[in-house]
């Protein structure tokens, strides 16, 4: 809590360059989109820690756990790889643009009937 009693939201979708750079490139948004996708597919943000510095450090230096290890959903491997690519620490390893991301998503072989339910064992 802040001194005025307001809560700060945890930086769950910070880009690796956002906390320390005033120049937010287009790929910064792709990192945030990857963090949102990670949350939607797993039910948890990529990094959860107790303080701001720790969360920012994780965004800068630690790869997120594989989605399949944190989700009950049967997540297609191509989709998981693409989400993790959006969360790459180096912006040049992310898709080049939102349009490129859209094309990569379109290429993913998603079986819509089986991807909405729990993992089959």
C-alpha positions as CSV (number, residue, x, y, z in Angstrom):
1,X,0.0,0.0,0.0
2,X,1.1,3.5,-0.6
3,X,1.2,6.2,2.1
4,X,-2.3,7.4,1.0
5,X,-3.7,3.9,1.3
6,X,-3.8,3.2,-2.4
7,X,-2.6,-0.1,-3.8
8,X,-0.1,-0.3,-6.6
9,X,-0.9,-3.0,-9.1
10,X,1.8,-5.6,-9.6
11,X,3.7,-5.2,-12.8
12,X,2.6,-8.6,-14.2
13,X,2.9,-7.6,-17.8
14,X,5.9,-5.2,-17.8
15,X,8.1,-5.5,-20.8
16,X,11.7,-6.2,-20.1
17,X,12.6,-2.7,-21.5
18,X,9.7,-0.8,-20.0
19,X,10.8,-0.2,-16.4
20,X,14.2,1.3,-17.4
21,X,13.5,2.9,-20.8
22,X,11.5,5.9,-21.8
23,X,11.5,4.6,-25.4
24,X,8.9,1.8,-25.7
25,X,9.4,0.1,-29.0
26,X,6.5,-1.7,-30.8
27,X,7.8,-5.0,-29.5
28,X,7.2,-3.9,-25.9
29,X,3.5,-4.2,-26.6
30,X,4.1,-7.8,-27.8
31,X,5.7,-8.6,-24.5
32,X,2.7,-7.3,-22.6
33,X,0.4,-9.2,-24.9
34,X,2.5,-12.4,-24.3
35,X,2.1,-11.8,-20.5
36,X,-1.7,-11.4,-20.9
37,X,-1.9,-14.6,-23.0
38,X,0.2,-16.4,-20.4
39,X,-2.3,-15.3,-17.8
40,X,-5.3,-16.3,-19.8
41,X,-3.9,-19.8,-20.5
42,X,-2.5,-20.5,-17.1
43,X,-4.6,-18.4,-14.7
44,X,-1.4,-16.8,-13.3
45,X,0.9,-14.1,-14.4
46,X,4.4,-15.1,-15.7
47,X,6.0,-13.9,-12.5
48,X,4.5,-13.5,-9.0
49,X,6.7,-12.1,-6.2
50,X,6.3,-10.1,-3.1
51,X,7.8,-6.8,-4.2
52,X,8.2,-4.6,-7.3
53,X,12.0,-4.9,-7.6
54,X,11.8,-8.7,-7.5
55,X,9.0,-8.8,-10.2
56,X,10.9,-6.4,-12.4
57,X,14.1,-8.5,-12.0
58,X,12.3,-11.7,-13.0
59,X,10.9,-9.9,-16.1
60,X,14.5,-8.9,-17.0
61,X,16.4,-12.1,-16.2
62,X,14.2,-15.2,-15.8
63,X,12.4,-17.2,-18.4
64,X,8.8,-18.0,-17.4
65,X,7.8,-21.5,-16.6
66,X,6.4,-23.5,-19.5
67,X,2.7,-22.9,-19.8
68,X,1.9,-26.6,-19.8
69,X,3.4,-27.0,-16.3
70,X,1.1,-24.3,-14.9
71,X,-2.2,-25.0,-16.7
72,X,-4.8,-27.7,-16.7
73,X,-5.6,-26.9,-20.3
74,X,-4.2,-28.9,-23.2
75,X,-2.2,-26.0,-24.7
76,X,-0.9,-26.7,-28.3
77,X,2.9,-26.7,-28.5
78,X,2.9,-24.1,-31.3
79,X,0.8,-21.7,-29.2
80,X,2.9,-22.2,-26.1
81,X,6.1,-21.5,-28.1
82,X,4.6,-18.4,-29.6
83,X,3.5,-17.0,-26.2
84,X,6.9,-17.7,-24.8
85,X,8.5,-16.0,-27.9
86,X,6.5,-12.9,-27.1
87,X,8.0,-13.1,-23.6
88,X,11.5,-13.2,-24.9
89,X,13.9,-11.0,-22.9
90,X,15.5,-9.7,-26.1
91,X,13.0,-7.7,-28.1
92,X,14.6,-8.9,-31.4
93,X,13.6,-12.4,-30.5
94,X,9.9,-11.4,-30.4
95,X,7.7,-11.3,-33.5
96,X,8.6,-8.2,-35.6
97,X,5.1,-6.6,-35.3
98,X,1.5,-7.3,-34.4
99,X,0.9,-8.2,-38.0
100,X,3.7,-10.8,-37.9
101,X,2.2,-12.1,-34.6
102,X,-1.2,-12.4,-36.3
103,X,0.4,-14.4,-39.1
104,X,2.2,-16.7,-36.7
105,X,-1.0,-17.3,-34.7
106,X,-2.8,-18.1,-38.0
107,X,-0.2,-20.7,-38.7
108,X,-0.7,-22.4,-35.4
109,X,-2.6,-25.7,-35.7
110,X,-5.2,-25.2,-33.1
111,X,-7.8,-27.9,-32.6
112,X,-10.5,-25.6,-31.2
113,X,-12.6,-28.5,-29.9
114,X,-9.8,-30.0,-27.7
115,X,-8.1,-26.8,-26.6
116,X,-10.9,-25.5,-24.4
117,X,-11.1,-28.3,-21.9
118,X,-8.8,-29.9,-19.3
119,X,-5.8,-31.8,-20.4
120,X,-6.5,-35.4,-21.4
121,X,-4.5,-38.0,-19.6
